[in-house]
């Protein structure tokens, strides 16, 4: 009975990597139409603001996203990758939080919805454009299973002159005077890489559209020398530490044996006798392993005297 339970649980473990890959975005390896991109350098929170000025107050909606992992410090729900926070500022400068919109993320336990990323190569849509279109889902307003669905569409546009890592928030200002005819004047700051395009209803979904100009979206981009030096893994550092420690031990031990005992040759090395015996010890250990694996011979009966 216990064996049957273990067998029934086994497929869940086998499906776990597939499930994880289907609800997250692997920034370090994105492959579409035979072409690969590495967007790991763009990881971390990035923000863009959309400001609307009217006669009574100013509304500032800040959209923050992290393509690679969930946002940590945010007013949105845990697991959010794209968050919108709306605030109003009156003429006296008093600020008020209106609300937060969890646009995209993984909310399996809360609503059963996942980010379900979809990546499209821009050249497959328009041969003159280079980059990626990334679609992220999962959010809702209100934040319930029956809430209105949310979606973020980020177009990563190739620009060899931009890293896409601006220090300041990009702002697009949309001025509206409600006392006049309702005409809108848009002022887009083209000096920034991350740009707000629109946020509104498309059929039964609210869609946030952003443009992100960066060299990492270029198909022929090659990692520059020195860019990857900070990505050394744990085992690389472990090997370096072990090598340096062993070298320091041998050098110090040899110097000590030379000055204290006047040793020469193999006698210089600490535990030189043991080091010389290593080949023989390995040979003996190998012989024991072979004998253990092969077991006793098939020959039976009495041995000759």
NORVEN-V854167 format. One record per run of one state. SS is the DSSP state (a for helix, b for strand, c for the rest). FROM is the first residue (numbers start at 1). LEN is the number of residues. If there is no record, write none. Layout:
# NORVEN-V854167
<<SS/FROM/LEN> <SS/FROM/LEN>>
This chain:
# NORVEN-V854167
<<c/1/1> <a/2/22> <c/24/6> <b/30/3> <c/33/2> <b/35/3> <c/38/2> <a/40/3> <c/43/3> <b/46/8> <c/54/3> <b/57/9> <c/66/14> <b/80/11> <c/91/4> <b/95/11> <c/106/1> <b/107/1> <c/108/5> <b/113/1> <c/114/4> <b/118/4> <a/122/3> <c/125/6> <b/131/11> <c/142/6> <b/148/11> <c/159/11> <b/170/7> <c/177/7> <b/184/5> <c/189/5> <b/194/9> <c/203/2> <b/205/10> <a/215/3> <c/218/11> <a/229/3> <c/232/2> <a/234/28> <c/262/3> <a/265/4> <c/269/3> <a/272/23> <c/295/11>>
